[in-house]
Amino acid sequence: MNLPALIFACAAALALPAAAQHTPQHAHKPAQQPSHNPSSHQHSFGDAEKWAGVFDDPARDAWQKPHEVIQALALKPEAVVADIGAGTGYFAVRLAHMVGKGRVYAVDSEPGMVKHLAARAKKAGLKNLDAVLARPEDPRLPSPADLLLLVDVYHHIDRREAYFRRLQSMLKPGGRVAIIDFNESSPVGPPKSERIAAAQVRAEMEKAGYALLQEHGFLPNQYFLVFGKAR
């Protein structure tokens, strides 16, 4: 499996329609594109401070609806959550506030990003947020999680069935995998040729040994699927 250690980033993609989202290197950055991003593409990313303003732009909230997403996940206060591809911490920081008695692993394979995440957690006084430096094919979670969250990551994963079978060992009994990614009609996101329909995600996850538990339809630009291990 080819997994990049680096982020796909293009700030212009926040404002441009999908058809115009190519940089000269064909990178795209619709919003937060996590750098622990299992993919066959590789682009450099190192300046976390530079991109924090893009990834955490308040304008993103209008369509990403982070509060609604976290509420829909119905996490217990003591839950352990892994944000795989945490980027600058857009979701990880919010999750840490919500699971005050639990723990959040903000997973990233870019050292500069992990340093930024650790500093952000310290500044915010979030003692339950751990920045985790991942290896290409291993999130290196310190302990199994109740939830694995992947936002705008799935469409980059190469050999997805094998990858998600491997993730099963990182789930607690009853653990879930939440996948959020761009739908085909979204005005932001990767080129339409690179998007993966929700129906295909469901079929591939079933082959990897998962069953669909929930499907939420409130995000305007993305599908939101929640899976558990198939029995």
C-alpha positions in Angstrom: 0.0 0.0 0.0 1.3 3.4 -0.9 0.6 6.0 1.8 1.9 9.5 1.7 3.5 11.2 4.6 2.5 14.6 3.3 -0.6 16.8 2.8 -2.4 17.7 -0.4 -2.8 21.4 -0.2 -4.2 24.1 -2.4 -5.8 27.1 -0.8 -7.6 28.2 -3.9 -9.8 25.1 -3.8 -11.7 26.7 -0.9 -13.2 29.1 -3.3 -13.1 27.5 -6.7 -15.4 24.9 -8.2 -14.1 21.4 -8.5 -13.3 21.8 -12.2 -10.8 24.5 -11.4 -9.0 23.0 -8.4 -5.8 21.8 -10.0 -2.4 23.3 -9.1 0.5 22.8 -11.4 1.3 19.6 -9.5 -2.4 18.5 -9.5 -2.7 18.9 -5.8 -6.1 19.9 -4.4 -7.1 21.3 -1.1 -10.9 21.6 -0.6 -10.7 22.2 3.1 -8.7 20.1 5.6 -6.8 17.5 3.7 -5.1 15.4 6.4 -1.5 14.5 5.9 -1.8 11.0 7.3 -3.6 10.3 4.0 -3.4 6.7 2.6 -2.9 7.6 -1.0 -1.0 6.9 -4.2 -0.2 10.6 -4.6 2.5 12.4 -2.8 2.9 16.2 -2.3 5.1 18.0 0.1 3.6 19.8 3.1 5.5 21.2 6.0 4.4 24.7 7.0 1.6 24.0 9.5 1.3 27.6 10.6 0.8 28.8 7.1 -2.0 26.4 6.4 -3.7 26.6 9.8 -5.5 29.7 8.6 -6.8 27.8 5.6 -7.8 24.5 7.2 -9.4 26.2 10.2 -11.1 29.1 8.3 -14.4 29.8 10.1 -16.1 29.9 6.7 -15.6 26.2 6.5 -18.0 25.6 9.4 -21.0 26.6 7.3 -20.7 23.4 5.2 -18.6 21.1 7.3 -20.9 21.6 10.3 -18.4 20.2 12.8 -20.7 20.6 15.8 -23.5 18.7 14.1 -21.0 16.0 13.0 -19.8 15.4 16.5 -23.2 15.5 18.0 -24.3 12.8 15.5 -21.4 10.6 16.6 -23.0 10.4 20.0 -19.7 9.9 21.8 -19.6 9.1 25.5 -17.6 11.4 27.7 -14.9 8.7 28.3 -14.6 7.7 24.6 -11.3 7.2 22.9 -11.3 8.8 19.4 -8.6 8.7 16.7 -8.8 11.5 14.1 -6.7 9.9 11.3 -5.4 12.6 9.1 -5.9 15.3 11.8 -4.2 18.1 9.9 -4.1 21.2 12.0 -6.7 19.8 14.4 -10.0 21.1 13.0 -11.9 18.1 14.3 -9.4 16.8 16.9 -9.6 20.0 19.1 -13.4 20.0 19.0 -13.5 16.3 19.8 -11.2 16.8 22.8 -13.6 19.3 24.2 -16.5 16.9 23.8 -14.9 13.9 25.4 -13.5 15.5 28.5 -13.0 12.2 30.3 -11.8 10.4 27.3 -8.8 10.8 24.9 -8.3 12.0 21.3 -5.4 10.9 19.2 -4.7 13.5 16.5 -2.9 11.3 14.0 -0.6 12.7 11.3 2.5 11.5 9.4 3.9 15.0 8.8 6.3 15.9 11.7 5.7 19.6 11.4 2.0 19.0 11.6 2.3 16.8 14.7 4.4 19.5 16.3 1.7 22.1 15.5 -1.0 19.8 17.0 1.0 19.3 20.2 1.5 23.0 20.6 -2.1 23.7 19.9 -3.2 21.2 22.5 -0.9 22.6 25.1 -1.9 26.2 24.4 -5.6 25.2 24.7 -5.0 23.2 27.9 -6.3 20.0 26.3 -4.5 17.3 28.3 -6.7 14.6 26.7 -5.4 15.5 23.2 -2.4 13.6 22.0 -0.6 14.3 18.8 0.6 11.1 17.2 3.2 10.8 14.5 2.1 8.0 12.2 4.1 5.7 10.0 2.9 5.4 6.3 0.9 2.2 6.9 0.4 2.5 10.6 -1.5 5.2 12.6 0.5 4.0 15.6 -2.4 4.5 18.0 -1.3 4.2 21.7 -4.4 2.2 22.4 -7.5 0.9 20.6 -10.2 3.4 19.9 -14.0 3.6 20.2 -14.1 5.7 17.0 -11.8 6.1 14.0 -12.7 9.3 12.1 -11.5 9.9 8.5 -12.5 13.2 7.0 -11.8 13.8 3.3 -9.4 10.9 3.3 -11.2 7.9 1.8 -10.9 8.9 -1.8 -7.1 9.0 -1.6 -6.7 5.5 -0.1 -5.0 2.9 -2.2 -5.9 -0.8 -1.8 -8.7 0.3 0.5 -9.9 -3.2 1.4 -6.6 -4.2 2.9 -6.2 -0.9 4.6 -9.5 -1.0 6.4 -9.1 -4.7 7.3 -5.9 -3.6 9.1 -7.8 -0.9 10.9 -10.1 -3.4 12.6 -7.3 -4.3 15.0 -7.3 -0.7 16.2 -11.0 -0.7 17.2 -12.3 -1.6 20.7 -15.2 -4.1 20.8 -18.2 -2.2 19.4 -15.9 0.4 17.9 -16.9 2.4 14.8 -15.3 3.9 11.7 -16.8 7.2 10.5 -16.1 8.2 6.9 -16.8 11.7 5.6 -15.9 12.6 2.0 -17.1 14.7 -0.9 -20.2 13.8 -2.8 -20.3 14.0 -6.6 -22.3 17.3 -6.7 -20.1 19.2 -4.2 -18.9 22.6 -5.5 -15.7 22.2 -3.5 -13.4 19.2 -3.2 -11.2 17.1 -5.5 -11.9 16.8 -9.3 -15.0 14.8 -9.9 -13.0 12.1 -11.6 -11.3 11.4 -8.2 -14.4 11.3 -6.0 -15.9 8.0 -4.8 -19.6 7.7 -4.5 -21.1 6.7 -1.2 -22.5 3.5 -2.7 -19.0 2.4 -3.7 -17.7 3.2 -0.2 -20.5 1.0 1.3 -19.6 -1.9 -1.0 -15.9 -1.6 -0.4 -16.3 -1.4 3.4 -18.5 -4.5 3.3 -15.8 -6.4 1.5 -13.3 -5.2 4.2 -15.5 -6.8 6.9 -17.7 -3.9 8.0 -21.4 -3.2 8.2 -23.1 0.1 7.7 -24.5 1.3 11.0 -25.7 4.8 10.1 -25.9 7.2 7.2 -26.3 10.9 7.9 -27.6 13.3 5.2 -27.2 16.7 6.7 -23.9 17.7 5.2 -24.4 19.6 1.9 -21.2 18.7 0.2 -20.2 15.3 1.8 -21.6 12.0 2.7 -21.3 10.8 6.3 -21.2 7.0 6.8 -20.6 5.2 10.1 -19.5 1.5 10.1 -18.9 -1.2 12.6 -17.3 -4.6 12.3 -19.6 -7.1 10.6 -20.8 -9.9 12.8 
